[in-house]
Amino acid sequence: MALEIKFPDGSSKEFLDGSTGYDIAKSISERLAQDALAVSIDGVVKDINVPLKSGGQIQIHTFDSPIGKSVFWHSSAHVMAQAVKELYPGTKLGIGPAIEEGFYYDFDVAKPFTDEDLALIEKRMKQIIEGKHRFQREEISREEAIRRAKQEGEEYRLEIIDGLEGESIISYYHHDTFSDLCRGPHLPSTDKIKAYKLLSVAGAYWRGDEHNKMLQRIYGIAFPKKAMLDEYLTRLEEAKKRDHRKLGKELGLYTITEETGGGLPLWLPKGALMRHIIENYWKDMHLTHGYQLVMSPHIARLKLWETSGHTSHYAESMYSPIDVDNEKYQIKPMNCPFHIMMYKQGVHSYRELPIRWAELGTVYRYERGGVLHGLFRVRGFTQDDAHIFCTPDQLEDEIIGVLDLTKEILGAFGFWDYQIYLSTRPTGAIGEAERWVQAEASLRKALELRNLKYDVDEGGGAFYGPKIDIKIRDAMARVWQCTTVQFDFNLPERFDLSYIDSDGVHKRPYMVHRAIFGSLERFFGVLIEHFGGFFPLWIAPIQAKVLPITDRQHDYATKVTEQLKAAGIRVELDARPEKVGYKIREAETQKIPYMMICGDKEVESGKIALRRHGEGDLGAISVADAIDRLSAEIKSRALPTKMTS
């Protein structure tokens, strides 16, 4: 019996029954076979060396793909776990997944790991990897898995198995002397791992619950080439310098205090000013592109969230209701139900559609203390939410409009490199199949019309609609989830939304959720790290500092400062009785874009000595020319030179 394999380019070929992903990769090229780590058949990921039982649409995954990286890093976690179990007898295994960059494994050990322990674990990993041990899958009954976990004293494995309800067959993976409960897939063998590094240790509650035992989590990274590890470690050092938590404090942008509570940032004057500038730009862009601005409250009757389905599908991320006049109210985790209630305030004709409503709405979601992380993971954050209500024939143009607006807004901050994913209908989806087909086609066609390269996440959509996710790549080549364009067939049904079509019949509108920044807090954190605190002039909280060399130039420096202020430039006068070299160094540390130095020569000539952060002295220039230079840079929203080189 032959297997019919369909390739991404539309071609197909028959292979012998029992052929593996490796065999198929080798039929394409020896190099692909060498690099192949896993294979997908009709979206189901499998081990590269396992005989295929059926044909279908194939994808060969190498380290260049997200799935390939995940397989590589998860296999590396297994190697690390073997080393830990051997070096520290009695250790119990938690979980060891691949993460966005690298992997971790949680261990229940007698005492915390030290740097010396990590060095020993790395040494043992090297020996395991050089053993070229094959990863082999074993499928056993649920009863046998329970017996095995009990025999090995792996209590956390028992809890995981208990949670696999309805699964009668449980899979294990083996390599060398190590065995672990795992869905897989894994690398063909350990020697695919050419370079690795254990990065850090942290405490982590089992299942993220502070009521459970604290485990020891070891983070690591691994690559198929040593040069890739060297590049990563260099980037990691640069990332430490750019850490938004460190720079946020040093530059006086925001703070998070124990007194106010974790995950609740306080915006200091400079950070608040930057937010104001960014938010005004966002509002202006939306008004220009045909959106209307709306605002909604921070709480609403609990009944609203019951109607929307949030209380049944999203309760774990919501805070407990509060009592208001003997009635339950809920602090909002999302803005969408409010926009829907605005839509329901009148009868809508097809002539009014599309309706585009946008809001910078602050929402509150419960996050466990252990996962809070600066501005990246908070409990209160502002979503740049928008909702579009439209007719079927308007879908394609609306999605194109969202993509164009996204590109323009993200581009203003220096983000032009994207990873784009189209997520399609999952099992158990709600809504008419015809509407799913039309929505997916609109998303797909809009991406193709704008020549945007994308990957398809088959079955990865939400149960209530397909979506596009756009991740941006920063200056250190890291990717961040930002933009989402999400269809929703659920809420229009729940709230019975309608419009009167040209034939006089009430019909259900299409509803699209859309965010460009995603979370303004998270985007702000990304900006800090992307620019390393050296922001484009147009969003910099202080654009220039005037530095008199001595008290003799104070009056002249004051006049220069007033001229700059009158021209709309955000400027400060540093009149402290300090040496000018000290003032310059401090301004450089604070990453002030421009410094204007005033000495006796400048007073006499009516000029200033201009200095640019990161570039140094630019020479003497008239105040008028300096104003023209800064004004032009602000107006063009130019990026710092080092960001565009």
C-alpha positions in Angstrom: 0.0 0.0 0.0 1.3 3.4 -1.0 1.3 6.7 1.0 0.2 9.8 -1.0 2.2 12.7 0.4 1.2 16.2 -0.5 3.9 18.9 -0.4 3.5 22.6 0.4 4.1 23.6 -3.2 0.9 21.7 -4.2 2.7 18.7 -5.7 2.2 15.2 -4.5 4.2 11.9 -4.6 3.6 8.3 -3.5 5.9 6.6 -1.0 6.1 3.0 0.3 3.9 2.2 3.3 5.9 2.6 6.4 8.1 5.4 5.1 9.3 7.9 7.7 9.5 11.6 7.7 13.3 11.2 7.3 12.7 9.1 4.1 10.5 11.8 2.6 13.0 14.6 3.6 15.8 12.6 2.0 13.9 12.3 -1.2 13.9 16.1 -1.4 17.6 16.6 -0.4 20.3 15.1 1.7 20.7 18.4 3.5 17.0 18.6 4.5 17.2 15.0 5.8 20.2 16.0 7.9 18.4 19.0 9.3 15.0 17.4 9.7 13.8 17.2 13.4 10.1 16.3 13.1 7.3 15.9 10.6 3.7 17.0 10.4 1.0 15.0 8.5 -2.2 17.0 8.2 -1.1 19.2 11.1 -0.3 16.3 13.5 3.4 16.4 14.6 5.3 13.1 14.7 8.8 11.8 15.3 10.9 12.1 12.2 11.9 8.4 12.3 8.5 6.8 13.0 6.9 4.9 10.1 3.9 6.8 8.8 0.5 5.1 8.9 -1.2 7.4 6.4 -0.5 10.0 3.9 -1.6 13.6 3.7 -0.3 17.2 3.7 3.3 17.2 4.9 5.6 19.7 6.6 9.2 18.9 7.5 10.3 20.8 10.6 13.9 22.0 11.0 15.4 24.2 13.7 14.3 27.2 11.6 10.7 26.5 12.4 8.8 27.1 15.7 7.8 23.4 15.9 11.4 22.3 15.1 12.8 24.6 17.9 10.1 23.2 20.3 11.1 19.6 19.6 14.8 20.4 19.9 14.4 22.3 23.2 12.0 19.7 24.7 14.5 16.9 23.9 17.2 19.0 25.5 15.1 19.3 28.7 14.9 15.4 28.8 18.7 15.2 28.6 19.0 17.7 31.4 16.5 15.8 33.5 18.5 12.6 33.1 21.6 14.3 34.3 19.8 15.7 37.3 18.3 12.4 38.3 21.7 10.7 38.1 23.6 13.3 40.0 21.0 13.9 42.7 19.3 10.6 43.6 15.8 10.9 45.0 14.9 13.9 42.8 11.3 13.9 41.6 10.3 15.2 38.2 7.9 18.1 37.6 7.4 19.3 34.1 10.0 20.2 31.4 8.5 22.0 28.4 10.1 24.0 25.6 9.4 27.7 26.0 9.6 30.7 23.7 13.4 30.7 23.9 14.8 27.5 25.3 13.4 25.1 27.9 13.1 24.5 31.6 12.5 21.6 33.9 11.0 21.6 37.5 12.6 19.4 40.1 11.6 18.5 43.6 15.0 18.3 45.3 16.3 18.3 48.9 18.1 21.6 48.5 18.3 24.5 45.9 20.7 24.1 43.0 23.8 26.3 42.9 26.0 27.5 40.1 28.4 24.7 40.9 25.5 22.2 40.5 24.7 23.7 37.0 28.3 23.1 36.0 28.1 19.5 37.1 24.8 19.0 35.3 26.2 20.5 32.1 29.2 18.2 32.3 27.0 15.1 32.6 24.8 16.4 29.7 27.8 16.5 27.5 28.5 12.8 28.2 24.9 11.8 27.5 24.8 13.8 24.2 28.0 12.2 23.0 26.5 8.8 23.6 24.3 9.4 20.5 21.3 7.8 22.3 18.1 7.4 20.3 14.8 8.8 21.6 12.2 6.0 21.5 8.5 6.2 22.0 6.6 3.7 24.1 2.8 3.5 24.4 1.4 1.8 27.5 -2.0 1.4 29.2 -3.2 4.0 31.7 -3.0 1.3 34.4 0.6 0.5 33.6 1.5 4.2 33.6 0.0 4.5 37.1 1.8 1.4 38.3 5.1 2.6 36.8 4.8 6.1 38.4 4.0 4.6 41.8 7.0 2.2 41.6 9.3 5.1 40.7 7.9 7.3 43.4 7.1 10.0 40.9 4.1 11.6 42.6 3.9 14.5 40.2 3.6 12.0 37.3 0.7 10.4 39.1 -1.1 13.8 39.3 -0.4 14.4 35.6 -1.8 11.0 34.6 -4.8 11.6 36.8 -5.5 14.7 34.7 -5.4 12.9 31.4 -9.1 12.0 31.6 -10.4 9.8 28.8 -6.9 8.7 27.6 -6.5 5.0 27.8 -3.1 4.9 26.1 -0.2 6.9 27.7 3.1 7.6 25.9 6.6 7.5 27.4 9.9 8.5 25.8 13.2 6.7 26.5 16.8 7.5 25.8 19.8 5.9 27.4 18.8 5.0 31.0 16.2 7.8 31.2 12.4 7.4 30.8 9.8 10.1 31.0 6.0 10.5 30.6 5.7 12.6 27.5 3.5 13.2 24.4 6.5 14.0 22.2 7.7 14.2 19.6 11.5 14.2 20.1 14.7 14.4 18.2 16.0 11.3 16.5 19.0 11.1 18.9 20.8 13.1 21.6 23.8 14.0 19.3 21.6 16.5 17.4 22.3 18.8 20.3 25.6 20.4 19.5 25.7 23.4 22.0 23.8 24.2 25.2 23.9 26.3 28.3 22.1 26.1 31.6 21.2 29.7 32.3 19.6 30.1 35.7 17.7 28.6 38.6 14.4 29.9 40.1 11.8 28.7 42.5 8.5 27.7 41.0 5.4 26.4 42.7 4.0 23.1 41.3 1.4 24.0 38.7 1.9 27.7 39.5 -0.1 27.5 42.6 1.4 29.1 45.7 -0.5 26.6 47.9 1.6 23.8 46.4 5.2 22.9 47.0 8.0 25.1 45.8 10.1 23.3 43.1 13.5 24.2 41.6 13.3 25.3 38.0 16.4 25.1 35.8 16.3 27.2 32.6 18.4 26.3 29.6 19.0 26.9 25.9 20.4 24.6 23.2 21.3 24.8 19.5 22.4 22.6 16.6 25.5 24.8 16.1 28.0 26.4 18.6 28.0 29.6 16.7 24.2 30.0 17.3 24.8 29.6 21.1 27.6 32.2 21.0 25.4 34.6 19.2 22.5 33.9 21.7 24.7 34.5 24.8 26.0 37.8 23.3 22.4 38.8 22.7 21.5 37.7 26.3 24.1 40.0 27.7 22.8 42.9 25.6 19.3 42.0 26.8 20.4 42.3 30.4 21.6 45.9 29.7 18.3 46.7 28.0 16.0 45.0 30.7 13.0 47.3 30.9 12.7 46.8 34.6 16.3 48.1 35.1 16.0 51.0 32.5 12.5 51.9 33.6 13.8 52.6 37.1 17.1 54.3 35.9 15.2 56.6 33.4 12.4 57.4 35.9 9.6 56.0 33.6 7.5 53.8 36.0 7.7 51.9 39.3 5.9 48.9 40.9 5.8 48.9 44.7 4.9 46.4 47.3 2.6 48.9 48.9 0.4 49.2 45.8 0.7 45.6 44.9 2.5 43.4 42.3 1.5 43.8 38.6 0.2 47.3 39.1 2.6 49.8 37.6 2.7 53.4 38.7 3.6 55.8 35.8 6.1 58.5 36.7 6.0 61.8 34.9 8.4 60.8 32.1 6.7 57.5 31.5 3.3 59.1 31.7 4.3 61.8 29.2 5.6 59.1 26.8 2.3 57.2 27.2 0.4 60.4 26.5 2.4 60.9 23.3 1.9 57.3 22.1 -1.8 57.3 23.0 -2.4 60.6 21.2 -0.7 59.2 18.1 -2.8 56.1 18.3 -6.0 58.1 18.6 -5.0 60.4 15.7 -4.2 57.4 13.5 -7.6 55.8 14.3 -9.6 58.9 13.6 -7.8 59.3 10.3 -8.7 55.7 9.4 -12.4 56.0 10.0 -12.6 54.8 13.6 -14.7 56.4 16.3 -13.4 56.6 19.9 -15.5 55.3 22.7 -15.0 54.9 26.5 -16.3 52.3 28.9 -16.4 51.9 32.7 -14.1 49.7 34.8 -16.9 47.6 36.3 -20.4 46.3 35.3 -23.1 44.2 36.7 -22.1 40.5 36.9 -25.1 39.7 34.7 -23.3 41.3 31.7 -20.4 38.9 32.1 -22.7 35.9 32.5 -24.4 36.9 29.2 -21.0 37.2 27.5 -19.9 33.9 28.8 -16.9 35.2 30.6 -18.0 33.8 34.0 -18.1 30.3 32.6 -15.1 30.4 30.2 -12.8 33.0 31.8 -13.5 32.8 35.5 -9.9 31.8 36.5 -8.6 35.1 35.1 -11.3 37.3 36.7 -11.3 38.8 40.2 -14.1 38.1 42.6 -17.3 40.1 42.2 -17.9 43.1 44.5 -21.2 44.1 46.1 -22.8 47.4 44.9 -26.3 48.2 46.3 -26.9 44.5 47.2 -26.0 43.4 43.6 -23.0 41.7 42.2 -20.6 43.8 40.0 -17.5 42.6 38.2 -14.3 44.5 37.5 -13.8 44.1 33.7 -11.3 41.6 32.2 -12.2 42.8 28.7 -13.8 45.7 26.9 -15.9 43.9 24.2 -19.2 43.5 26.1 -19.3 47.3 26.6 -18.9 47.9 22.9 -21.6 45.4 22.2 -24.0 47.2 24.5 -23.2 50.4 22.7 -24.1 48.7 19.4 -27.4 47.5 20.9 -28.5 51.1 21.7 -30.2 51.5 18.4 -31.4 49.7 15.2 -28.7 49.6 12.6 -29.1 49.7 8.8 -26.6 48.1 6.4 -26.0 51.7 5.2 -24.4 52.5 8.6 -21.9 49.6 8.5 -19.0 49.2 8.9 -19.0 50.6 12.4 -15.4 50.8 13.8 -15.2 51.6 17.5 -11.8 52.0 19.3 -10.9 52.4 22.9 -7.8 52.5 25.1 -9.5 50.5 27.8 -7.8 49.4 31.0 -8.7 45.9 32.1 -7.9 43.7 35.1 -6.9 40.1 35.1 -5.8 37.8 37.8 -2.2 36.7 37.4 -0.4 34.6 40.0 2.4 36.4 41.8 5.1 34.0 40.5 4.5 34.9 36.9 4.4 38.7 37.2 7.3 40.3 35.2 7.7 44.1 35.0 5.5 45.5 32.3 5.4 42.2 30.4 3.0 40.4 32.8 0.8 42.7 34.9 -2.6 42.6 36.6 -3.9 45.9 35.3 -3.2 46.9 31.7 -4.6 49.0 28.9 -5.7 47.3 25.7 -5.8 49.2 22.5 -9.1 47.6 21.7 -11.2 48.1 18.6 -14.3 46.3 17.3 -15.6 46.3 13.8 -19.2 45.4 13.0 -19.7 44.8 9.3 -21.6 43.0 6.5 -20.2 39.9 4.7 -19.3 41.9 1.6 -17.2 44.4 3.7 -15.1 41.7 5.4 -12.1 41.7 3.0 -11.7 45.5 2.9 -12.0 45.8 6.6 -9.2 43.2 7.2 -7.0 44.9 4.6 -7.7 48.2 6.5 -6.6 46.7 9.8 -3.4 45.3 8.2 -2.6 48.7 6.6 -3.2 50.5 9.9 -1.1 48.0 11.8 1.8 48.3 9.4 1.7 52.1 9.6 1.5 52.3 13.4 4.1 49.6 14.2 6.4 51.0 11.5 6.4 54.4 13.3 8.2 52.6 16.2 10.7 50.8 14.0 9.0 47.5 13.7 8.9 46.1 10.1 9.9 42.5 10.6 6.9 40.3 11.5 6.0 36.7 12.1 2.3 36.2 11.0 0.1 33.3 11.8 -3.4 32.5 10.5 -5.3 30.3 12.9 -8.2 28.3 11.4 -11.3 26.4 12.7 -10.7 24.1 15.6 -12.6 21.0 16.6 -15.7 22.0 18.6 -16.0 25.4 17.0 -19.3 27.3 17.2 -21.0 29.2 14.4 -22.1 28.2 10.9 -19.5 26.5 8.8 -20.3 28.9 5.9 -19.4 31.9 8.1 -16.1 30.3 9.1 -15.2 29.6 5.5 -15.9 33.2 4.5 -14.0 34.7 7.5 -11.0 32.5 6.9 -11.0 33.3 3.2 -11.1 37.1 4.0 -8.2 36.8 6.4 -6.2 34.8 3.9 -6.9 37.0 0.9 -6.1 40.2 2.8 -2.7 38.8 3.8 -2.0 37.7 0.3 -3.1 41.0 -1.3 -0.7 42.8 1.0 2.1 40.3 0.1 2.5 39.3 3.8 4.2 36.0 4.4 2.3 33.9 6.9 2.1 30.4 8.4 -1.2 28.6 8.9 -2.0 27.2 12.3 -4.5 24.6 11.3 -7.2 24.2 13.9 -5.5 26.8 16.1 -8.3 29.4 16.1 -10.5 30.1 19.1 -13.7 28.2 19.4 -15.6 31.4 18.5 -13.7 32.4 15.3 -10.5 32.4 13.2 -7.7 34.9 13.7 -4.5 36.5 12.5 -1.7 37.0 15.1 1.2 39.3 14.3 4.5 39.1 16.2 7.1 41.8 15.9 10.9 41.2 15.9 12.9 43.6 18.0 16.5 44.9 17.7 17.8 41.7 19.4 15.8 39.4 17.0 13.3 38.4 19.8 9.7 38.1 18.8 6.8 39.6 20.7 3.0 39.0 20.3 1.3 42.3 19.5 -1.5 42.5 16.9 -4.5 40.2 16.8 -7.3 40.3 14.4 -10.0 37.9 15.7 -13.4 37.0 14.3 -16.2 36.3 16.9 -19.3 34.3 16.1 -20.1 33.8 19.7 -20.9 37.3 21.2 -23.1 38.4 18.3 -25.2 35.3 19.0 -25.2 35.7 22.8 -26.3 39.3 22.6 -28.5 38.9 19.6 -26.9 41.5 17.4 -28.4 42.4 14.1 -28.6 45.0 11.3 -31.3 45.5 8.7 -30.0 44.5 5.3 -31.0 46.0 1.9 -33.8 43.4 1.6 -35.3 44.6 4.9 -34.4 41.4 6.8 -32.6 41.4 10.2 -29.2 39.8 9.8 -26.3 39.0 12.1 -23.3 41.3 11.6 -19.8 40.0 11.5 -17.8 41.1 14.5 -14.0 41.5 14.5 -12.0 42.1 17.7 -8.7 43.9 16.9 -5.7 45.2 18.9 -2.5 46.5 17.4 -0.3 47.1 20.5 -2.1 44.4 22.4 -1.3 45.6 25.9 0.1 49.1 26.0 2.1 48.2 29.1 3.7 45.3 27.4 4.4 47.3 24.2 6.0 50.0 26.3 8.3 47.4 27.9 9.2 46.1 24.4 9.9 49.7 23.3 12.3 50.3 26.2 14.2 47.1 25.4 14.1 47.6 21.6 15.6 51.0 21.8 17.7 50.4 25.0 16.1 53.5 26.5 17.4 55.7 23.6 14.0 56.6 22.2 13.1 58.2 18.9 13.0 62.0 19.3 9.3 62.2 18.8 8.4 60.1 21.8 11.4 60.9 24.1 10.1 62.5 27.3 13.0 65.0 27.3 14.2 65.9 23.8 17.0 68.3 24.7 19.0 69.7 27.6 20.6 73.1 27.7 23.9 73.0 29.6 25.6 76.3 30.6 29.3 75.8 31.3 29.4 78.4 34.1 27.0 80.8 35.8 28.1 83.5 33.3 26.0 81.8 30.6 22.9 81.2 32.8 20.9 84.1 31.3 21.7 83.1 27.7 21.0 79.4 28.4 17.6 80.4 29.9 16.7 82.4 26.7 17.8 79.4 24.6 15.6 77.1 26.7 12.6 79.4 26.3 13.1 79.6 22.5 13.0 75.8 22.4 9.9 75.6 24.6 8.2 78.1 22.4 8.9 75.9 19.4 7.2 72.9 21.1 10.4 71.1 22.0 10.5 69.3 25.4 13.6 70.8 26.9 15.2 71.2 30.4 17.8 73.6 31.6 20.6 72.1 33.8 21.8 75.2 35.7 23.4 73.3 38.5 26.9 74.5 39.6 28.5 71.3 38.3 31.3 70.9 35.7 29.9 70.6 32.2 31.6 67.3 31.7 29.6 65.9 34.6 26.4 67.3 33.2 27.1 65.8 29.8 27.8 62.3 31.2 24.6 62.5 33.2 22.6 63.5 30.2 24.2 60.6 28.2 23.3 58.2 31.0 19.7 59.5 30.9 19.8 59.0 27.1 18.8 62.6 26.4 18.7 62.8 22.6 20.3 66.3 22.2 22.5 68.4 24.5 23.0 72.1 23.8 26.1 73.5 25.5 26.5 77.2 26.1 29.9 78.7 26.8 31.3 82.2 26.4 31.9 81.6 22.6 28.3 80.5 22.1 27.0 83.6 24.0 29.2 85.9 21.8 28.1 84.2 18.5 24.5 83.6 19.5 24.9 79.9 18.9 25.0 76.6 20.8 27.4 73.7 20.7 25.1 70.8 19.7 25.7 67.2 20.9 23.8 64.1 19.9 23.5 61.1 22.3 25.6 58.2 20.9 27.2 60.4 18.2 29.0 63.1 20.1 29.7 66.7 19.1 28.0 68.0 16.0 29.6 71.5 16.1 28.3 75.0 16.7 24.9 75.9 15.3 22.4 78.7 15.6 19.5 78.3 17.9 17.1 78.7 14.9 18.9 75.9 13.0 18.9 73.7 16.0 15.1 74.2 16.3 14.7 73.4 12.6 16.7 70.2 12.9 14.9 68.9 15.9 11.5 69.9 14.5 12.1 68.1 11.3 13.3 65.0 13.1 10.2 65.1 15.3 7.8 65.6 12.4 9.3 62.7 10.4 9.3 60.4 13.4 12.8 59.4 12.4 14.4 56.5 14.3 17.8 56.7 16.1 20.6 56.1 13.6 21.7 52.9 15.4 18.2 51.5 15.0 18.2 52.0 11.2 21.7 51.0 10.4 
